[in-house]
């Protein structure tokens, strides 16, 4: 999901639940909070599921699969090839650091929420003014979005964050490339995709720069591991059907 829609979605959740806390009876407070967390996690899961489904069940995915098969990679075989890659360990260490960011911000978020709940919340709730109570609730829910965003921005400042996403099972045809979370149609017309390959490490990867919803930028490496002979066939397919003259260093 792109940055602007993700911000709109998060703010819509904040406003909705701030209104609920303002006008529903106080005894429903923890029910509303529980629903907020369930909805938030559900939206994140739905976004990921939608992206994966789009790469496997969409009309474009069916078009790619209907083409003449050039390479079909099984997940187990792709995993075996990836495990022989001497550079994957270094790449994954940085990825693990980035994936730990939510855990770093989590105690800060709940610490701030605890202080807000016990010190700020009683003050604005005693005002009796619905507008003041709504704004107070709005500020409380923003804690769950602003603190992770700030932590993420501080970590990503002046950093080039790269996330490697190995595609364990995929299909290459004369109409494109399709795998879980990856869909490339031939000819390749998307100018935002950069293609790289490495013969010694036996992979082709598709690079996409995207905004992190919590702040900063990152580059996603959707990587296809394959045998050396399949690598040559994939390169030929990209050149012939994808209409790209890709260079591949040894």
Buried (B, 14 or more C-beta within 10 A) or exposed (E): BEBEEBBEBBBEBBBBBBBBBBEEEEEEBEEBBEBBEEEBEEBBEEBEEEEEEBBBEEEBBEBBBEBEEBBEBEBEBBEEBBEEBEEBEEBBEBBEEBEEBEEEBEEBBEEBBEEBBEEEBEEBBEEEEEEBBBBBBBBBBBBBBBBBBBBBEEBBEEEEBBBBBBBBBBBBBBBBBBBBBBBBBBEBEEEEBBBBBBBEBBBBBBBBEBBBBBBBEBBBBBBBBBEEEBBEBBBEBBEEBBEBEBEBEE
